[in-house]
């Protein structure tokens, strides 16, 4: 298929963060290279994008220790997220669209904190689409494991240690995000205490029951409602969002996720908005994959985020 010439030629930067520091299974550290092997850069260039691969960040190794005060590897998680914050913020300052290649989903803390700070400085509204099987809204008191990849949304909303909640150094000292800025899609695994906390904080969650009842089209229309020319749209794509039948290469599989066509429609409707401005691709675990099929699928879906479609479609200007 020829490149989609309707797409803006905004430069795009790939930032690898090869760590599983916040996860409960080893292997997500190999995710960035699996995405490169699956042809991510070439796929984006096919759609007319100028792509800069910034290589991989270099952070602390995974000590694989038990939790301390409800957090596993808190100093190392904080260090990795400071590195991610600096790298993503630098690309935003250049006017580039950063794509974080994880790594586990704790890295969304650094990525989204950088986006939030950029939006505060540029006067943009921020909308975050969190595509995931899990709500990731645990705290040290609620978590059954201490793994920080189950806590990034809570930390972004200000619930957690200062090392993680204050990465953005937002004006006035508030959290990087408010719950009303987030839309969670595909959720189907939430711990009992976490479930109550999500309800108390008023997160807008489109779980798999919502998708089953009204379909992916209505879910995405609701999730994108209000996104306009003044909105920075960030997509945090945890590969376990997908049904494990089509995407086995993740550490925390949960049955009953979106099908291939549902996932494609999700990505295509985001592309149709024309507002995608930053992206995380996280939790890809090649050690648990089959011949890199999950990485290949992730690249296919990211292509759709950047305009791949059966027919040429007019997008907002």
CORFEN-V863074 format. One record per residue. N is the residue number from 1. OMEGA is omega in whole degrees, 0 to 359 (NA if undefined). Layout:
N|OMEGA  N|OMEGA
This chain:
1|180  2|179  3|177  4|185  5|178  6|184  7|174  8|182  9|178  10|178  11|184  12|183  13|176  14|181  15|179  16|176  17|189  18|179  19|171  20|188  21|182  22|188  23|178  24|177  25|178  26|172  27|180  28|177  29|179  30|183  31|182  32|182  33|178  34|177  35|177  36|179  37|179  38|172  39|184  40|184  41|180  42|180  43|178  44|179  45|177  46|181  47|172  48|181  49|170  50|189  51|174  52|175  53|183  54|182  55|184  56|170  57|179  58|181  59|183  60|176  61|182  62|182  63|177  64|182  65|176  66|181  67|172  68|182  69|175  70|181  71|171  72|171  73|184  74|180  75|181  76|177  77|180  78|181  79|177  80|182  81|173  82|177  83|179  84|179  85|183  86|183  87|181  88|180  89|180  90|179  91|177  92|178  93|177  94|184  95|180  96|174  97|182  98|173  99|178  100|178  101|179  102|17  103|181  104|191  105|173  106|181  107|175  108|176  109|180  110|182  111|184  112|175  113|177  114|179  115|180  116|179  117|178  118|180  119|178  120|182  121|184  122|179  123|179  124|167  125|179  126|171  127|179  128|171  129|184  130|182  131|193  132|169  133|188  134|179  135|179  136|183  137|176  138|171  139|179  140|179  141|186  142|189  143|174  144|188  145|187  146|181  147|187  148|176  149|173  150|186  151|192  152|181  153|177  154|180  155|178  156|178  157|173  158|182  159|182  160|182  161|183  162|180  163|182  164|184  165|185  166|179  167|185  168|185  169|184  170|175  171|182  172|175  173|181  174|179  175|180  176|185  177|166  178|183  179|182  180|178  181|188  182|169  183|179  184|187  185|176  186|185  187|178  188|177  189|182  190|179  191|188  192|179  193|178  194|180  195|178  196|182  197|176  198|180  199|181  200|183  201|174  202|176  203|176  204|187  205|173  206|182  207|183  208|175  209|178  210|179  211|178  212|187  213|186  214|178  215|182  216|181  217|181  218|178  219|182  220|176  221|179  222|182  223|182  224|181  225|179  226|177  227|184  228|184  229|180  230|184  231|168  232|181  233|178  234|176  235|175  236|190  237|171  238|186  239|177  240|166  241|185  242|175  243|182  244|175  245|179  246|183  247|183  248|189  249|177  250|184  251|185  252|181  253|175  254|181  255|172  256|179  257|179  258|174  259|177  260|183  261|177  262|179  263|178  264|179  265|176  266|182  267|182  268|179  269|173  270|178  271|181  272|178  273|181  274|188  275|179  276|184  277|175  278|190  279|166  280|168  281|191  282|174  283|172  284|183  285|182  286|180  287|182  288|185  289|177  290|178  291|175  292|185  293|181  294|176  295|178  296|178  297|179  298|178  299|177  300|180  301|177  302|173  303|179  304|175  305|183  306|167  307|177  308|178  309|180  310|179  311|174  312|182  313|179  314|181  315|179  316|177  317|NA
